Amino acid sequence: MSQDFAQHLRQAAPFIHAHQGRTCVAYLPGEAALREDFAAHLFDLALAHGLGLRLVLVLGARPQIQQRLEQAGIPERLHHNLRITDAATLDCVRQACGALRHEVEALLSTALARTPLGGRRVEVVSGNLVTARPTGIVDGVDMQHTGELRRIAADSIRTHLAQGRIVLLSCIGTSPTGESFNLRSEELAVAAAASLQADKLLLLSPREIPAGECTPAALDDYADIPEAERSLARRACDAGIGRVHLLPLDRPGVVLGELYTQAGGGLLVSAQVSDTIRPATIDDIAGLLGLIAPLEQQGVLVPRSREQLELDIEHFALMERDGAIIGCRALLPLPAPRCAELACLAVDPQWQRDGRAAALLAQAEQSARAAGIDQLYVLTTRAVHWFVEQGFVVSSPEALPASRQELYNWQRASQVLRKQLD
Ligand SMILES: CC(C)(COP(=O)(O)OP(=O)(O)OC[C@H]1O[C@@H](n2cnc3c(N)ncnc32)[C@H](O)[C@@H]1OP(=O)(O)O)[C@@H](O)C(=O)NCCC(=O)NCCS
């Protein structure tokens, strides 16, 4: 159990380091606050903040506003699908947003021992950080206190974030004339992320969202996600936000899964889809040869015939980026218990020096462990230091299992290295 935990924490470490000091805007729709697991989602976000993520929370309140309008007997008036906010409606908006803001602030103040935030003081700030202007008169209809975003106090928000505070934004913006305006909270989330040049935008959603990743253009293939949400994610990507994550509220722990695991938890929408590692198939031989043939010609990799590759293809995994094969590795069985040989580790020269080979090795080690292997051998002529830096120790051809020794090419004189997997 404790070993499992240590293993999970180790696997999360690269993500924890990668997100430290990065800015993330998270949009929580009003539906989130109606759920029993609202506090759990909020605590997960607070945990990410505790791990160094700079966090801006944008709170939607549509169902809460709706509820107050109904209680006050005020009919909802829409024009072009946009709420007309008269003075009475604005009161309901203020009450709904105010109540929600206080609920979130109270939850994030939870400091009792044995609670998810136990002992840690989380500071939350909100205030006049969003400037709005009236939408005005549309087709002869006065939208009254319905407003549009004019400016976000990005510098102030950055200062708060740098000082370790969580910033809370709601759907009310103020104007230099001292009035309040009702804004669309999801638009505010995108605008805040864009103006803060956030690294990430998390869009939590009350709907089903499949796990995976895609480009903004490929979002069209996800017909089950409502167009409004797809278009929001697309606009966020167009606004320059590198990674937009659509996360279903229904999936427990979705925020932590998305931020700190390889598998993720929701749908990552990114113009620059990240690398994936997958098993190779027979259809990949041509792409694989394109990657390794130049290295074979340089004598860096042992030449493998097409036939040999076909025989071994099930032992290969490939790194793919935007459909292109940019890296590979093979994990070949050895005729000795719990031993395997890592071979043919290569990364396309234009994608080197960014941790990709290390990621391929980590994935190979994970597969090896899963297959009950705890001794990994590698034979290399030019990358000895690289493997030593990855925890391999220099060994000798005599240490190889006997039948592999017979195949050892003494002329090539590769160095043999070994790694004990824990
Ligand atoms: C070795 C190889 C797989 C590394 O790929 P990569 O994605 O650049 O590796 P990483 O980003 O994880 O590591 C990069 C670091 O390793 C260093 N490195 C790269 N190749 C190295 C080598 N042959 N020997 C020693 N160090 C090496 C880089 O200088 C870099 O360190 P730095 O940024 O501190 O200077 C790649 O260079 C390659 O494809 N080489 C040809 C094939 C090969 O030799 N394979 C090994 C035999 S199976």
PDBQT file of the ligand as one rigid body, heavy atoms in Angstrom, charges set to zero:
ROOT
HETATM    1  C1  LIG A 501      20.200   9.268 -26.855  1.00  0.00    +0.000 C 
HETATM    2  C2  LIG A 501      18.889   9.885 -27.319  1.00  0.00    +0.000 C 
HETATM    3  C3  LIG A 501      17.835   8.793 -27.401  1.00  0.00    +0.000 C 
HETATM    4  C4  LIG A 501      18.486  10.988 -26.338  1.00  0.00    +0.000 C 
HETATM    5  O1  LIG A 501      17.270  11.584 -26.756  1.00  0.00    +0.000 OA
HETATM    6  P1  LIG A 501      16.703  12.928 -26.099  1.00  0.00    +0.000 P 
HETATM    7  O2  LIG A 501      15.209  12.948 -26.286  1.00  0.00    +0.000 OA
HETATM    8  O3  LIG A 501      17.454  14.108 -26.595  1.00  0.00    +0.000 OA
HETATM    9  O4  LIG A 501      17.048  12.701 -24.568  1.00  0.00    +0.000 OA
HETATM   10  P2  LIG A 501      16.615  13.527 -23.317  1.00  0.00    +0.000 P 
HETATM   11  O5  LIG A 501      15.979  14.810 -23.751  1.00  0.00    +0.000 OA
HETATM   12  O6  LIG A 501      15.866  12.647 -22.385  1.00  0.00    +0.000 OA
HETATM   13  O7  LIG A 501      18.041  13.850 -22.678  1.00  0.00    +0.000 OA
HETATM   14  C5  LIG A 501      18.798  14.872 -23.249  1.00  0.00    +0.000 C 
HETATM   15  C6  LIG A 501      20.130  15.018 -22.491  1.00  0.00    +0.000 C 
HETATM   16  O8  LIG A 501      20.949  13.877 -22.743  1.00  0.00    +0.000 OA
HETATM   17  C7  LIG A 501      22.157  14.310 -23.366  1.00  0.00    +0.000 C 
HETATM   18  N1  LIG A 501      22.506  13.336 -24.391  1.00  0.00    +0.000 N 
HETATM   19  C8  LIG A 501      21.886  13.132 -25.563  1.00  0.00    +0.000 A 
HETATM   20  N2  LIG A 501      22.511  12.155 -26.236  1.00  0.00    +0.000 NA
HETATM   21  C9  LIG A 501      23.529  11.755 -25.471  1.00  0.00    +0.000 A 
HETATM   22  C10 LIG A 501      24.553  10.786 -25.628  1.00  0.00    +0.000 A 
HETATM   23  N3  LIG A 501      24.646  10.043 -26.726  1.00  0.00    +0.000 N 
HETATM   24  N4  LIG A 501      25.437  10.613 -24.637  1.00  0.00    +0.000 NA
HETATM   25  C11 LIG A 501      25.377  11.376 -23.522  1.00  0.00    +0.000 A 
HETATM   26  N5  LIG A 501      24.438  12.317 -23.317  1.00  0.00    +0.000 NA
HETATM   27  C12 LIG A 501      23.527  12.504 -24.279  1.00  0.00    +0.000 A 
HETATM   28  C13 LIG A 501      21.831  15.654 -23.968  1.00  0.00    +0.000 C 
HETATM   29  O9  LIG A 501      23.002  16.439 -24.093  1.00  0.00    +0.000 OA
HETATM   30  C14 LIG A 501      20.851  16.216 -22.998  1.00  0.00    +0.000 C 
HETATM   31  O10 LIG A 501      21.485  16.771 -21.884  1.00  0.00    +0.000 OA
HETATM   32  P3  LIG A 501      21.612  18.371 -21.691  1.00  0.00    +0.000 P 
HETATM   33  O11 LIG A 501      20.318  18.952 -22.150  1.00  0.00    +0.000 OA
HETATM   34  O12 LIG A 501      21.835  18.506 -20.260  1.00  0.00    +0.000 OA
HETATM   35  O13 LIG A 501      22.769  18.790 -22.460  1.00  0.00    +0.000 OA
HETATM   36  C15 LIG A 501      19.037  10.562 -28.704  1.00  0.00    +0.000 C 
HETATM   37  O14 LIG A 501      20.153  11.403 -28.682  1.00  0.00    +0.000 OA
HETATM   38  C16 LIG A 501      19.161   9.610 -29.850  1.00  0.00    +0.000 C 
HETATM   39  O15 LIG A 501      18.184   9.250 -30.486  1.00  0.00    +0.000 OA
HETATM   40  N6  LIG A 501      20.402   9.174 -30.155  1.00  0.00    +0.000 N 
HETATM   41  C17 LIG A 501      20.656   8.233 -31.203  1.00  0.00    +0.000 C 
HETATM   42  C18 LIG A 501      20.240   6.814 -30.858  1.00  0.00    +0.000 C 
HETATM   43  C19 LIG A 501      21.009   6.237 -29.660  1.00  0.00    +0.000 C 
HETATM   44  O16 LIG A 501      22.198   6.462 -29.475  1.00  0.00    +0.000 OA
HETATM   45  N7  LIG A 501      20.280   5.421 -28.856  1.00  0.00    +0.000 N 
HETATM   46  C20 LIG A 501      20.821   4.773 -27.710  1.00  0.00    +0.000 C 
HETATM   47  C21 LIG A 501      21.221   3.365 -28.012  1.00  0.00    +0.000 C 
HETATM   48  S1  LIG A 501      19.890   2.250 -27.880  1.00  0.00    +0.000 SA
ENDROOT
TORSDOF 0
